[in-house]
Structure formats: C-alpha cells, structure tokens
Amino acid sequence: MEKSKVETEKTILDFLREHGEQYFTCALATCRENQPRNTPVDARNDGLTMYFVSDAGEKLENIKKNPRVCLAVFMPVGKGYMKNARGLQLWGTAHLLTMHSNSDEFKKGAAVIRIDEISRALTGEPLSDAVKATLTIVKVVPERISYFDTTGEKPMKLLWEAPQS
C-alpha cells in the first residue's frame, strides 16, 4: 500500500524528531567546480527544514558558489548489513544566515538548534551576542526527500517532493 503525501511527510517528521533527540549528526554534501565535499554537521529540524551552525571553511565557500546541497540523516546501523537501517537523503537549497545579514531568521535558527541550551550545558551561561555575531547558521530548505527504513519485514522507501511554486 502506497502512503499519501501527508502520511509520507508525517513519517519523515517523526524520524527527524527521533533523530534530533538522539543523534543530531548528519552528513552534508556540497560541490564546487565539480569537486564534491562531505562534512559531518549537527543539525536540527523545524518541520522539514534543517538548521546547523557552521564554522568558516570550505563548506561555506562551496555553498556561496553553489547553494544546492544534500543532507544524509540516518540512525547508526552497526553490524546489520543494512538490515536495520533508517535514514533519509534531503536535497535542497542552503541559505547562510548571520546576525547582521538576516537577524530574524538567524534567531529562529539559533532557537531551533538550541544554541543557548548547548552553551548553558557547557559553560553554565547562554551564548553571548558577541560570539553569536561570529557564527553562520545554515538553513536547508528541502526540495526532495528520500526516506528509507529496512527494519521491518519489508523495506520501505518513501519520496517527498516540495510543492511547485
């Protein structure tokens, strides 16, 4: 039985919620001048949109040149030979947010990522505005998501696509 778009989106959101509470780490693929690059990042979702903090470096330079990215979000497999795997690939457009360039979106991303909560856990204090001013938050807006789950009797693969505007 095929799932409806609403059921597919709910399955993906449930997975992202579970992943965000347990693991955070994803793999970000970027590309520039036909050279792919894959980087681990800790991302959290707001609906199907993903946010993560990025330090300066090649991934940001790649995104500036080519904002089309792919995130692989997955649960650790262990020795299961892909018989116990759940995850997704999310293709979309990355947007770079800073406190100065897009203050409202930066604040929303910081709240989704829980920057102040993470800082409190590490230092006892929320992250200062001076430090926040040095950060770049990457917002990835999905265009297509392929979800897979091989943990049941029958492997499941679902495809979600953004509405055409």
DSSP file (Angstrom, degrees, kcal/mol; ACC not computed):
  #  RESIDUE AA STRUCTURE BP1 BP2  ACC     N-H-->O    O-->H-N    N-H-->O    O-->H-N    TCO  KAPPA ALPHA  PHI   PSI    X-CA   Y-CA   Z-CA
    1    1 A M              0   0    0      0, 0.0     2,-0.2     0, 0.0     0, 0.0   0.000 360.0 360.0 360.0 129.3    0.0    0.0    0.0
    2    2 A E        -     0   0    0      1,-0.1     2,-0.2   156,-0.0   156,-0.1  -0.584 360.0-124.7 -83.0 143.0    1.4    3.4   -1.0
    3    3 A K        -     0   0    0     -2,-0.2    -1,-0.1     1,-0.1     2,-0.0  -0.590  21.9-118.0 -86.9 149.1    1.4    6.2    1.5
    4    4 A S     >  -     0   0    0     -2,-0.2     4,-2.8     1,-0.1     5,-0.2  -0.289  32.2-102.6 -74.0 167.8   -0.2    9.5    0.8
    5    5 A K  H  > S+     0   0    0      1,-0.2     4,-2.5     2,-0.2     5,-0.2   0.885 124.8  50.7 -59.8 -38.9    1.8   12.7    0.8
    6    6 A V  H  > S+     0   0    0      2,-0.2     4,-2.3     1,-0.2    -1,-0.2   0.925 112.2  45.7 -65.6 -44.8    0.5   13.6    4.3
    7    7 A E  H  > S+     0   0    0      2,-0.2     4,-2.4     1,-0.2    -2,-0.2   0.893 112.9  51.1 -64.8 -40.2    1.4   10.1    5.6
    8    8 A T  H  X S+     0   0    0     -4,-2.8     4,-2.3     2,-0.2    -2,-0.2   0.939 111.0  47.6 -61.9 -47.5    4.8   10.3    4.0
    9    9 A E  H  X S+     0   0    0     -4,-2.5     4,-2.8     1,-0.2    -2,-0.2   0.900 111.4  50.9 -62.3 -40.8    5.5   13.8    5.5
   10   10 A K  H  X S+     0   0    0     -4,-2.3     4,-2.7     2,-0.2    -1,-0.2   0.914 109.4  50.7 -63.1 -42.8    4.4   12.5    8.9
   11   11 A T  H  X S+     0   0    0     -4,-2.4     4,-2.0     2,-0.2    -2,-0.2   0.918 113.2  45.9 -59.6 -44.3    6.7    9.5    8.7
   12   12 A I  H  X S+     0   0    0     -4,-2.3     4,-2.7     2,-0.2    -2,-0.2   0.919 112.9  49.2 -66.3 -44.6    9.7   11.8    7.8
   13   13 A L  H  X S+     0   0    0     -4,-2.8     4,-2.5     2,-0.2    -2,-0.2   0.904 109.9  51.5 -62.9 -41.3    8.9   14.3   10.5
   14   14 A D  H  X S+     0   0    0     -4,-2.7     4,-2.3     2,-0.2    -1,-0.2   0.919 111.7  47.9 -60.5 -42.8    8.6   11.5   13.1
   15   15 A F  H  X S+     0   0    0     -4,-2.0     4,-2.9    -5,-0.2    -2,-0.2   0.935 111.5  49.1 -63.4 -46.7   12.0   10.2   12.0
   16   16 A L  H  X S+     0   0    0     -4,-2.7     4,-2.7     1,-0.2    29,-0.2   0.876 110.8  51.1 -62.6 -37.0   13.6   13.7   12.1
   17   17 A R  H  X S+     0   0    0     -4,-2.5     4,-1.4     2,-0.2    -1,-0.2   0.939 112.7  45.4 -64.0 -46.8   12.2   14.3   15.6
   18   18 A E  H  X S+     0   0    0     -4,-2.3     4,-1.2     1,-0.2     3,-0.3   0.929 115.1  47.4 -62.1 -46.0   13.6   11.0   16.8
   19   19 A H  H >X>S+     0   0    0     -4,-2.9     4,-3.3     1,-0.2     5,-1.5   0.919 110.1  53.2 -61.4 -44.6   17.0   11.6   15.2
   20   20 A G  H 3<5S+     0   0    0     -4,-2.7    -1,-0.2     1,-0.2    -2,-0.2   0.761 110.1  47.4 -65.4 -26.2   17.1   15.2   16.6
   21   21 A E  H 3<5S+     0   0    0     -4,-1.4    -1,-0.2    -3,-0.3    -2,-0.2   0.694 126.2  25.7 -86.6 -19.3   16.6   14.0   20.1
   22   22 A Q  H <<5S+     0   0    0     -4,-1.2    -2,-0.2    -3,-0.6    -3,-0.2   0.779 133.4   6.0-112.3 -36.4   19.1   11.2   20.0
   23   23 A Y  T  <5 -     0   0    0     -4,-3.3     2,-1.8    -5,-0.2    -3,-0.2   0.817  53.0-175.8-124.5 -47.5   21.9   11.8   17.4
   24   24 A F      < +     0   0    0     -5,-1.5    19,-2.3     1,-0.1    -4,-0.1  -0.194  48.2 117.8  71.2 -42.7   21.9   15.3   15.6
   25   25 A T  E     +A   42   0A   0     -2,-1.8    49,-0.5    17,-0.2     2,-0.3  -0.314  34.9 163.3 -70.5 133.3   24.9   14.3   13.4
   26   26 A C  E     -AB  41  73A   0     15,-3.2    15,-2.1    47,-0.1     2,-0.5  -0.782  38.0-111.5-132.0 173.5   24.2   14.3    9.7
   27   27 A A  E     -AB  40  72A   0     45,-2.3    45,-2.8    -2,-0.3     2,-0.5  -0.974  26.4-157.2-115.3 122.6   26.4   14.3    6.5
   28   28 A L  E     -AB  39  71A   0     11,-3.4    11,-2.6    -2,-0.5     2,-0.5  -0.868   4.3-160.7-100.6 123.8   26.3   17.4    4.4
   29   29 A A  E     +AB  38  70A   0     41,-3.3    41,-1.7    -2,-0.5     2,-0.3  -0.916  16.3 168.2-106.1 127.7   27.3   17.1    0.8
   30   30 A T  E     -A   37   0A   0      7,-2.7     7,-2.4    -2,-0.5     2,-0.3  -0.813  15.1-155.6-125.1 169.5   28.4   20.3   -1.2
   31   31 A C  E     +A   36   0A   0     35,-0.4     2,-0.3    37,-0.3    37,-0.1  -0.986  13.1 173.7-150.7 138.9   30.0   20.7   -4.5
   32   32 A R  E >  S-A   35   0A   0      3,-1.5     3,-1.8    -2,-0.3    30,-0.1  -0.979  75.2  -5.5-145.8 133.2   32.1   23.4   -6.2
   33   33 A E  T 3  S-     0   0    0     -2,-0.3    -1,-0.1     1,-0.3    29,-0.0   0.883 128.8 -57.8  50.0  43.7   33.8   23.2   -9.5
   34   34 A N  T 3  S+     0   0    0      1,-0.2    -1,-0.3     0, 0.0    -3,-0.0   0.677 111.3 122.2  64.3  20.5   32.8   19.6   -9.9
   35   35 A Q  E <   -A   32   0A   0     -3,-1.8    -3,-1.5     2,-0.0    -1,-0.2  -0.937  52.7-147.8-114.1 109.2   34.6   18.7   -6.6
   36   36 A P  E     -A   31   0A   0      0, 0.0     2,-0.3     0, 0.0    -5,-0.2  -0.384  13.0-169.7 -74.7 154.0   32.3   17.1   -4.0
   37   37 A R  E     -A   30   0A   0     -7,-2.4    -7,-2.7    -2,-0.1     2,-0.4  -0.992   6.0-162.8-143.4 136.1   32.8   17.5   -0.3
   38   38 A N  E     +A   29   0A   0     -2,-0.3    -9,-0.2    -9,-0.2   -11,-0.0  -0.985  12.7 178.1-125.0 130.6   31.1   15.7    2.5
   39   39 A T  E     -A   28   0A   0    -11,-2.6   -11,-3.4    -2,-0.4     2,-0.3  -0.991  28.9-123.1-134.5 134.0   31.1   17.1    6.1
   40   40 A P  E     +A   27   0A   0      0, 0.0     2,-0.3     0, 0.0   -13,-0.2  -0.613  38.3 173.2 -73.6 136.4   29.6   15.9    9.3
   41   41 A V  E     -A   26   0A   0    -15,-2.1   -15,-3.2    -2,-0.3     2,-0.7  -0.970  35.4-123.7-138.5 153.7   27.3   18.5   10.9
   42   42 A D  E     +A   25   0A   0     -2,-0.3    11,-0.5    11,-0.3     2,-0.3  -0.898  43.4 176.7 -98.0 111.7   25.0   18.5   13.9
   43   43 A A        -     0   0    0    -19,-2.3     2,-0.3    -2,-0.7     9,-0.2  -0.843  19.7-164.4-121.0 152.6   21.6   19.6   12.5
   44   44 A R  E     -C   51   0A   0      7,-2.3     7,-2.7    -2,-0.3     2,-0.3  -0.943  19.6-126.8-129.9 155.1   18.1   20.0   13.9
   45   45 A N  E     -C   50   0A   0     -2,-0.3     2,-0.4     5,-0.2     5,-0.2  -0.727  16.0-167.4-106.2 152.8   14.8   20.3   12.1
   46   46 A D  E >  S-C   49   0A   0      3,-2.9     3,-1.7    -2,-0.3     2,-0.3  -0.904  84.0 -47.5-126.5  99.3   12.0   22.8   12.1
   47   47 A G  T 3  S-     0   0    0     -2,-0.4   -31,-0.0     1,-0.3    -2,-0.0  -0.603 121.8 -28.3  65.5-131.0    9.4   20.8   10.1
   48   48 A L  T 3  S+     0   0    0     -2,-0.3     2,-0.3    -3,-0.1    -1,-0.3   0.484 119.1 100.5 -92.9  -3.9   11.3   19.6    7.1
   49   49 A T  E <   -C   46   0A   0     -3,-1.7    -3,-2.9    92,-0.1     2,-0.3  -0.672  62.9-148.7 -84.9 135.7   13.7   22.5    7.1
   50   50 A M  E     -CD  45 140A   0     90,-2.1    90,-3.2    -2,-0.3     2,-0.4  -0.813  11.8-169.2-108.8 145.4   17.1   21.7    8.7
   51   51 A Y  E     +CD  44 139A   0     -7,-2.7    -7,-2.3    -2,-0.3     2,-0.3  -0.982  11.5 161.3-131.5 142.9   19.5   24.1   10.5
   52   52 A F  E     - D   0 138A   0     86,-1.8    86,-3.6    -2,-0.4     2,-0.3  -0.982  36.1-113.8-154.1 157.4   23.1   23.8   11.7
   53   53 A V  E     - D   0 137A   0    -11,-0.5     2,-0.4    -2,-0.3   -11,-0.3  -0.714  32.5-163.9 -89.2 140.9   25.9   26.1   12.8
   54   54 A S  E     - D   0 136A   0     82,-2.9    82,-0.9    -2,-0.3     2,-0.1  -0.986  12.3-142.1-129.6 136.6   28.9   26.2   10.5
   55   55 A D        -     0   0    0     -2,-0.4     5,-0.3     1,-0.1     4,-0.1  -0.471  47.0 -80.6 -80.9 165.9   32.4   27.5   11.1
   56   56 A A  S    S+     0   0    0     -2,-0.1     2,-0.3     3,-0.1    -1,-0.1  -0.368  83.5  92.6 -63.1 145.5   34.2   29.3    8.4
   57   57 A G  S  > S-     0   0    0      1,-0.1     4,-1.9    -3,-0.1     3,-0.4  -0.984  85.6 -40.9 158.9-166.7   35.7   27.0    5.8
   58   58 A E  H  > S+     0   0    0     -2,-0.3     4,-3.2     1,-0.2     5,-0.2   0.848 122.0  58.8 -62.4 -38.3   35.3   25.1    2.6
   59   59 A K  H  > S+     0   0    0      1,-0.2     4,-2.3     2,-0.2    -1,-0.2   0.908 109.0  45.5 -62.3 -39.0   31.7   24.1    3.1
   60   60 A L  H  > S+     0   0    0     -3,-0.4     4,-2.4    -5,-0.3    -1,-0.2   0.901 113.0  50.1 -68.5 -39.4   30.6   27.7    3.4
   61   61 A E  H  X S+     0   0    0     -4,-1.9     4,-1.7     2,-0.2    -2,-0.2   0.914 111.3  49.5 -63.1 -41.6   32.7   28.7    0.4
   62   62 A N  H  X S+     0   0    0     -4,-3.2     4,-3.0     1,-0.2    -2,-0.2   0.924 110.5  49.7 -61.8 -44.4   31.1   25.8   -1.6
   63   63 A I  H  < S+     0   0    0     -4,-2.3    -2,-0.2     1,-0.2    -1,-0.2   0.883 107.1  55.0 -64.0 -38.6   27.6   26.9   -0.5
   64   64 A K  H  < S+     0   0    0     -4,-2.4    -1,-0.2     1,-0.2    -2,-0.2   0.893 116.7  37.4 -60.7 -38.4   28.3   30.5   -1.6
   65   65 A K  H  < S+     0   0    0     -4,-1.7    -2,-0.2     1,-0.3    -1,-0.2   0.830 138.3  12.8 -80.7 -34.7   29.2   29.3   -5.0
   66   66 A N     <  -     0   0    0     -4,-3.0   -35,-0.4    -5,-0.2    -1,-0.3  -0.805  61.3-172.3-148.0  98.0   26.6   26.5   -5.2
   67   67 A P        +     0   0    0      0, 0.0    27,-3.0     0, 0.0     2,-0.5   0.498  55.7 108.5 -75.4  -1.9   23.8   26.6   -2.7
   68   68 A R  E     + E   0  93A   0     25,-0.2   -37,-0.3   -37,-0.1     2,-0.3  -0.657  48.7 162.5 -77.5 122.4   22.4   23.2   -3.8
   69   69 A V  E     - E   0  92A   0     23,-2.5    23,-2.2    -2,-0.5     2,-0.4  -0.810  32.4-141.4-134.4 170.8   23.2   20.6   -1.1
   70   70 A C  E     -BE  29  91A   0    -41,-1.7   -41,-3.3    -2,-0.3     2,-0.5  -0.994  10.7-159.9-136.9 132.8   22.3   17.2    0.1
   71   71 A L  E     -BE  28  90A   0     19,-2.5    19,-2.7    -2,-0.4     2,-0.6  -0.947   5.0-155.5-109.9 131.3   22.0   16.1    3.8
   72   72 A A  E     -BE  27  89A   0    -45,-2.8   -45,-2.3    -2,-0.5     2,-0.5  -0.943  14.4-175.5-103.2 120.1   22.1   12.4    4.7
   73   73 A V  E     +BE  26  88A   0     15,-2.5    15,-2.9    -2,-0.6     2,-0.3  -0.972  17.3 153.2-118.7 124.6   20.3   11.9    8.1
   74   74 A F  E     - E   0  87A   0    -49,-0.5    13,-0.2    -2,-0.5    -2,-0.0  -0.982  44.2-116.0-152.5 158.0   20.5    8.4    9.5
   75   75 A M        -     0   0    0     11,-2.5    11,-0.4    -2,-0.3   -56,-0.0  -0.757  54.1 -91.4 -90.2 143.3   20.4    6.2   12.6
   76   76 A P        -     0   0    0      0, 0.0    -1,-0.1     0, 0.0    10,-0.0  -0.295  37.3-162.0 -55.9 138.4   23.6    4.3   13.3
   77   77 A V        -     0   0    0      1,-0.1     2,-0.1     8,-0.1     6,-0.1   0.848  11.7-175.2 -94.4 -40.2   23.5    0.9   11.7
   78   78 A G        -     0   0    0      1,-0.2     2,-1.6     2,-0.1     3,-0.4  -0.440  66.3 -21.1  69.7-152.5   26.1   -1.1   13.5
   79   79 A K  S    S+     0   0    0      1,-0.2    -1,-0.2    -2,-0.1     0, 0.0  -0.554 100.5 113.4 -90.4  73.6   26.7   -4.6   12.1
   80   80 A G  S >  S-     0   0    0     -2,-1.6     3,-1.9     4,-0.0    -1,-0.2   0.446  73.4-131.8-121.0  -2.7   23.4   -5.0   10.3
   81   81 A Y  T 3  S-     0   0    0     -3,-0.4    -2,-0.1     1,-0.3     4,-0.1   0.897  76.3 -56.1  49.5  43.7   24.4   -5.1    6.7
   82   82 A M  T 3  S+     0   0    0     -4,-0.2     3,-0.3     1,-0.1    -1,-0.3   0.677 116.8 114.1  62.7  21.4   21.7   -2.5    6.0
   83   83 A K  S <  S+     0   0    0     -3,-1.9    -2,-0.1     1,-0.2    -1,-0.1   0.527  84.1  35.4 -93.0  -8.4   19.0   -4.8    7.6
   84   84 A N  S    S+     0   0    0     -6,-0.1     2,-0.3    67,-0.0    -1,-0.2  -0.099  90.7 130.4-132.6  36.7   18.4   -2.4   10.4
   85   85 A A        +     0   0    0     -3,-0.3    65,-3.2    -5,-0.1     2,-0.4  -0.727  26.5 174.8-100.9 141.3   18.9    1.0    8.7
   86   86 A R  E     + F   0 149A   0    -11,-0.4   -11,-2.5    -2,-0.3     2,-0.3  -0.992  27.7 107.3-138.1 135.3   16.7    4.0    8.8
   87   87 A G  E     -EF  74 148A   0     61,-2.2    61,-2.9    -2,-0.4     2,-0.3  -0.989  41.1-129.4 179.7-174.3   17.5    7.3    7.2
   88   88 A L  E     -EF  73 147A   0    -15,-2.9   -15,-2.5    -2,-0.3     2,-0.4  -0.989  10.7-134.3-153.9 160.0   16.9    9.8    4.5
   89   89 A Q  E     -EF  72 146A   0     57,-2.2    57,-2.4    -2,-0.3     2,-0.5  -0.981  22.1-163.8-114.1 133.6   18.6   12.0    1.9
   90   90 A L  E     -EF  71 145A   0    -19,-2.7   -19,-2.5    -2,-0.4     2,-0.4  -0.964   1.5-166.6-123.0 113.8   17.4   15.6    1.7
   91   91 A W  E     +EF  70 144A   0     53,-2.8    52,-3.3    -2,-0.5    53,-1.9  -0.845  33.5 115.8 -98.6 134.8   18.2   17.6   -1.4
   92   92 A G  E     -EF  69 142A   0    -23,-2.2   -23,-2.5    -2,-0.4     2,-0.5  -0.924  60.5 -66.7-169.9-165.1   17.6   21.3   -1.1
   93   93 A T  E     -EF  68 141A   0     48,-2.0    48,-2.5    -2,-0.3     2,-0.4  -0.919  38.6-141.6-112.0 130.4   18.9   24.9   -1.1
   94   94 A A  E     - F   0 140A   0    -27,-3.0     2,-0.4    -2,-0.5    46,-0.2  -0.734  12.1-164.2 -93.1 138.2   21.2   26.2    1.6
   95   95 A H  E     - F   0 139A   0     44,-2.6    44,-2.6    -2,-0.4     2,-0.5  -0.985  14.6-137.4-121.5 131.1   20.8   29.7    2.9
   96   96 A L  E     - F   0 138A   0     -2,-0.4     2,-0.4    42,-0.2    42,-0.2  -0.786  22.8-168.7 -92.8 125.8   23.6   31.4    5.0
   97   97 A L  E     + F   0 137A   0     40,-3.1    40,-2.8    -2,-0.5     2,-0.3  -0.943  10.5 171.9-119.1 131.8   22.3   33.3    8.0
   98   98 A T     >  -     0   0    0     -2,-0.4     4,-2.1    38,-0.2     8,-0.3  -0.894  45.8-109.6-128.2 164.6   24.2   35.7   10.2
   99   99 A M  T  4 S+     0   0    0     36,-0.4     4,-0.3    33,-0.4    34,-0.1   0.846 119.9  40.9 -58.9 -32.9   23.0   38.1   13.0
  100  100 A H  T  4 S+     0   0    0     33,-0.2     3,-0.3     2,-0.2    -1,-0.2   0.833 117.3  43.1 -88.6 -33.4   23.8   41.0   10.7
  101  101 A S  T  4 S+     0   0    0      1,-0.2    -2,-0.2     2,-0.1    -1,-0.1   0.818 136.3   4.1 -84.9 -29.9   22.5   39.8    7.4
  102  102 A N     X  +     0   0    0     -4,-2.1     4,-2.6     1,-0.1    -1,-0.2  -0.482  68.5 174.7-156.7  72.8   19.2   38.2    8.5
  103  103 A S  H  > S+     0   0    0     -3,-0.3     4,-2.6    -4,-0.3     5,-0.2   0.865  77.8  47.9 -56.7 -47.4   18.6   38.8   12.1
  104  104 A D  H  > S+     0   0    0      1,-0.2     4,-2.1     2,-0.2    -1,-0.2   0.930 115.7  43.6 -64.9 -45.5   15.1   37.3   12.4
  105  105 A E  H  > S+     0   0    0      2,-0.2     4,-2.7     1,-0.2    -1,-0.2   0.871 112.6  54.1 -66.9 -36.1   16.0   34.1   10.5
  106  106 A F  H  X S+     0   0    0     -4,-2.6     4,-2.8    -8,-0.3    -2,-0.2   0.936 109.2  48.1 -61.1 -46.4   19.3   33.8   12.5
  107  107 A K  H  X S+     0   0    0     -4,-2.6     4,-2.0     2,-0.2    -2,-0.2   0.897 111.8  49.7 -61.8 -41.1   17.3   34.0   15.8
  108  108 A K  H  X S+     0   0    0     -4,-2.1     4,-2.4     2,-0.2    -1,-0.2   0.943 112.6  47.0 -62.8 -46.5   14.9   31.4   14.6
  109  109 A G  H  X S+     0   0    0     -4,-2.7     4,-2.8     1,-0.2     5,-0.2   0.902 110.3  52.7 -61.0 -41.8   17.7   29.1   13.5
  110  110 A A  H  X>S+     0   0    0     -4,-2.8     5,-2.2     1,-0.2     4,-1.3   0.875 110.6  48.1 -62.2 -37.4   19.5   29.6   16.9
  111  111 A A  H  <5S+     0   0    0     -4,-2.0    -2,-0.2     2,-0.2    -1,-0.2   0.910 111.8  48.8 -69.2 -42.2   16.3   28.7   18.7
  112  112 A V  H  <5S+     0   0    0     -4,-2.4    -2,-0.2     1,-0.2    -1,-0.2   0.926 115.7  43.7 -62.1 -44.5   15.8   25.5   16.6
  113  113 A I  H  <5S-     0   0    0     -4,-2.8    -1,-0.2    -5,-0.2    -2,-0.2   0.745 106.9-132.4 -71.9 -23.4   19.4   24.5   17.1
  114  114 A R  T  X5 +     0   0    0     -4,-1.3     4,-2.5    -5,-0.2     5,-0.2   0.913  40.5 168.4  69.9  46.4   19.2   25.4   20.8
  115  115 A I  H  ><S+     0   0    0     -5,-2.2     4,-2.5     1,-0.2     5,-0.2   0.905  74.0  47.3 -57.6 -45.8   22.4   27.3   20.8
  116  116 A D  H  > S+     0   0    0     -6,-0.3     4,-2.7     1,-0.2    -1,-0.2   0.895 111.3  51.3 -66.9 -38.2   21.8   28.9   24.3
  117  117 A E  H  > S+     0   0    0      2,-0.2     4,-2.0     1,-0.2    -2,-0.2   0.915 111.5  47.7 -62.6 -43.6   20.8   25.5   25.8
  118  118 A I  H  X S+     0   0    0     -4,-2.5     4,-1.6     2,-0.2    -2,-0.2   0.924 112.5  49.1 -63.3 -44.6   24.0   23.9   24.4
  119  119 A S  H  X>S+     0   0    0     -4,-2.5     4,-3.5     1,-0.2     5,-0.7   0.911 109.5  52.0 -62.3 -42.7   26.1   26.8   25.8
  120  120 A R  H  X5S+     0   0    0     -4,-2.7     4,-1.6     4,-0.2    -1,-0.2   0.899 108.2  51.8 -60.1 -40.2   24.5   26.5   29.2
  121  121 A A  H  <5S+     0   0    0     -4,-2.0    -1,-0.2     1,-0.2    -2,-0.2   0.847 119.6  35.5 -65.0 -32.9   25.2   22.8   29.3
  122  122 A L  H  <5S+     0   0    0     -4,-1.6    -2,-0.2     3,-0.2    -1,-0.2   0.845 139.0  10.4 -89.2 -36.5   28.9   23.5   28.5
  123  123 A T  H  <5S-     0   0    0     -4,-3.5    -3,-0.2     2,-0.3    -2,-0.2   0.527  92.2-115.2-123.5 -11.1   29.6   26.8   30.3
  124  124 A G  S  <<S+     0   0    0     -4,-1.6    -4,-0.2    -5,-0.7    -3,-0.1   0.404  89.4  84.4  86.4  -3.7   26.6   27.5   32.6
  125  125 A E  S    S-     0   0    0     -6,-0.6    -2,-0.3    -9,-0.0    -1,-0.2  -0.935  84.0-105.7-130.4 151.0   25.7   30.6   30.5
  126  126 A P        -     0   0    0      0, 0.0     2,-0.2     0, 0.0   -10,-0.1  -0.368  56.5 -84.3 -66.4 159.0   23.8   31.3   27.3
  127  127 A L        -     0   0    0      1,-0.1   -11,-0.1     2,-0.1    -7,-0.0  -0.464  51.1-116.7 -67.0 132.3   26.0   32.1   24.3
  128  128 A S     >  -     0   0    0     -2,-0.2     4,-2.5     1,-0.1     3,-0.3  -0.294  13.9-120.6 -70.1 154.1   26.9   35.8   24.3
  129  129 A D  H  > S+     0   0    0      1,-0.2     4,-2.1     2,-0.2    -1,-0.1   0.824 113.7  61.2 -62.2 -31.0   25.7   38.1   21.5
  130  130 A A  H  4 S+     0   0    0      2,-0.2     4,-0.3     1,-0.2    -1,-0.2   0.904 109.0  40.9 -63.4 -40.5   29.4   38.8   20.8
  131  131 A V  H >4 S+     0   0    0     -3,-0.3     3,-1.8     1,-0.2     4,-0.4   0.908 112.0  55.4 -73.0 -42.1   30.0   35.1   20.0
  132  132 A K  H >< S+     0   0    0     -4,-2.5     3,-1.6     1,-0.3   -33,-0.4   0.863  98.9  63.3 -57.1 -34.9   26.7   34.7   18.1
  133  133 A A  T 3< S+     0   0    0     -4,-2.1    -1,-0.3     1,-0.3   -33,-0.2   0.688 100.9  52.3 -64.8 -16.8   27.8   37.6   15.9
  134  134 A T  T <  S+     0   0    0     -3,-1.8    -1,-0.3    -4,-0.3    -2,-0.2   0.511  95.7  93.8 -94.0  -5.8   30.7   35.5   14.7
  135  135 A L    <   -     0   0    0     -3,-1.6     2,-0.4    -4,-0.4   -36,-0.4  -0.513  57.6-153.7 -92.6 154.1   28.5   32.5   13.7
  136  136 A T  E     -D   54   0A   0    -82,-0.9   -82,-2.9    -2,-0.2     2,-0.5  -0.998  10.2-157.6-120.0 128.6   26.9   31.4   10.5
  137  137 A I  E     -DF  53  97A   0    -40,-2.8   -40,-3.1    -2,-0.4     2,-0.5  -0.892   8.7-146.6-102.6 135.6   23.8   29.3   10.6
  138  138 A V  E     -DF  52  96A   0    -86,-3.6   -86,-1.8    -2,-0.5     2,-0.5  -0.904   9.4-164.3-104.8 127.2   22.9   27.3    7.6
  139  139 A K  E     -DF  51  95A   0    -44,-2.6   -44,-2.6    -2,-0.5     2,-0.6  -0.949   3.8-160.7-109.6 122.7   19.3   26.8    6.8
  140  140 A V  E     -DF  50  94A   0    -90,-3.2   -90,-2.1    -2,-0.5   -46,-0.2  -0.919   0.6-161.7-110.1 114.8   18.5   24.0    4.3
  141  141 A V  E     - F   0  93A   0    -48,-2.5   -48,-2.0    -2,-0.6   -92,-0.1  -0.842  23.8-127.7 -94.9 119.2   15.1   24.2    2.6
  142  142 A P  E     + F   0  92A   0      0, 0.0   -50,-0.3     0, 0.0     3,-0.1  -0.343  33.6 172.1 -74.5 146.2   14.2   20.8    1.1
  143  143 A E  E    S+     0   0A   0    -52,-3.3    19,-2.5     1,-0.4     2,-0.3   0.590  77.6   8.8-112.9 -30.8   13.1   20.3   -2.4
  144  144 A R  E     -GF 161  91A   0    -53,-1.9   -53,-2.8    17,-0.2    -1,-0.4  -0.986  61.4-168.5-152.8 140.7   13.1   16.5   -2.3
  145  145 A I  E     -GF 160  90A   0     15,-2.8    15,-3.0    -2,-0.3     2,-0.6  -0.999   5.2-163.9-134.3 131.1   13.5   13.9    0.4
  146  146 A S  E     -GF 159  89A   0    -57,-2.4   -57,-2.2    -2,-0.4     2,-0.4  -0.967  14.8-169.2-114.1 116.0   14.0   10.1    0.0
  147  147 A Y  E     -GF 158  88A   0     11,-2.7    11,-2.7    -2,-0.6     2,-0.3  -0.839   3.9-174.6-106.6 139.8   13.3    8.2    3.2
  148  148 A F  E     -GF 157  87A   0    -61,-2.9   -61,-2.2    -2,-0.4     2,-0.3  -0.981  11.1-178.3-135.1 150.0   14.2    4.5    3.7
  149  149 A D  E     +GF 156  86A   0      7,-2.3     7,-2.8    -2,-0.3   -63,-0.2  -0.912   9.3 171.1-147.5 115.0   13.6    2.0    6.5
  150  150 A T        +     0   0    0    -65,-3.2   -64,-0.1    -2,-0.3    -1,-0.0   0.139  58.2  94.9-109.0  19.0   14.9   -1.6    6.4
  151  151 A T  S    S+     0   0    0    -66,-0.3    -1,-0.1   -67,-0.2   -65,-0.1   0.676  74.4  66.6 -86.4 -16.6   14.0   -2.5    9.9
  152  152 A G  S    S-     0   0    0      2,-0.3     4,-0.0    -3,-0.2    -3,-0.0  -0.157 103.0 -86.9 -92.5-170.7   10.6   -4.1    9.2
  153  153 A E  S    S+     0   0    0      1,-0.2    -1,-0.0    -2,-0.0    -3,-0.0   0.899 118.8  34.8 -63.8 -41.3    9.6   -7.2    7.3
  154  154 A K  S    S-     0   0    0     -5,-0.0    -2,-0.3     0, 0.0    -1,-0.2  -0.964  93.7-116.3-116.5 128.7    9.5   -5.3    4.0
  155  155 A P        -     0   0    0      0, 0.0     2,-0.4     0, 0.0    -5,-0.2  -0.320  31.9-147.7 -58.3 144.3   12.0   -2.5    3.3
  156  156 A M  E     -G  149   0A   0     -7,-2.8    -7,-2.3     2,-0.0     2,-0.4  -0.954  17.9-178.8-119.9 135.5   10.2    0.8    2.9
  157  157 A K  E     -G  148   0A   0     -2,-0.4     2,-0.4    -9,-0.2    -9,-0.2  -0.992   6.9-176.2-132.8 127.6   11.2    3.7    0.6
  158  158 A L  E     -G  147   0A   0    -11,-2.7   -11,-2.7    -2,-0.4     2,-0.5  -0.933  11.1-153.8-123.0 145.1    9.2    7.0    0.5
  159  159 A L  E     -G  146   0A   0     -2,-0.4     2,-0.4   -13,-0.2   -13,-0.2  -0.982   9.4-173.6-122.4 127.4    9.7   10.0   -1.7
  160  160 A W  E     -G  145   0A   0    -15,-3.0   -15,-2.8    -2,-0.5     2,-0.4  -0.948   3.5-171.9-115.3 138.2    8.6   13.5   -0.7
  161  161 A E  E     -G  144   0A   0     -2,-0.4   -17,-0.2   -17,-0.2     3,-0.1  -0.993  26.7-113.6-130.9 140.5    8.7   16.5   -3.0
  162  162 A A        -     0   0    0    -19,-2.5   -19,-0.1    -2,-0.4     2,-0.1  -0.349  43.8 -96.2 -65.6 147.4    8.1   20.1   -2.3
  163  163 A P        -     0   0    0      0, 0.0     2,-0.3     0, 0.0    -1,-0.1  -0.384  42.9-108.9 -61.9 142.2    5.1   21.7   -3.9
  164  164 A Q              0   0    0      1,-0.1    -3,-0.0    -3,-0.1     0, 0.0  -0.572 360.0 360.0 -73.2 132.9    5.9   23.5   -7.1
  165  165 A S              0   0    0     -2,-0.3    -1,-0.1    -3,-0.0    -3,-0.0   0.443 360.0 360.0-103.9 360.0    5.6   27.3   -6.7
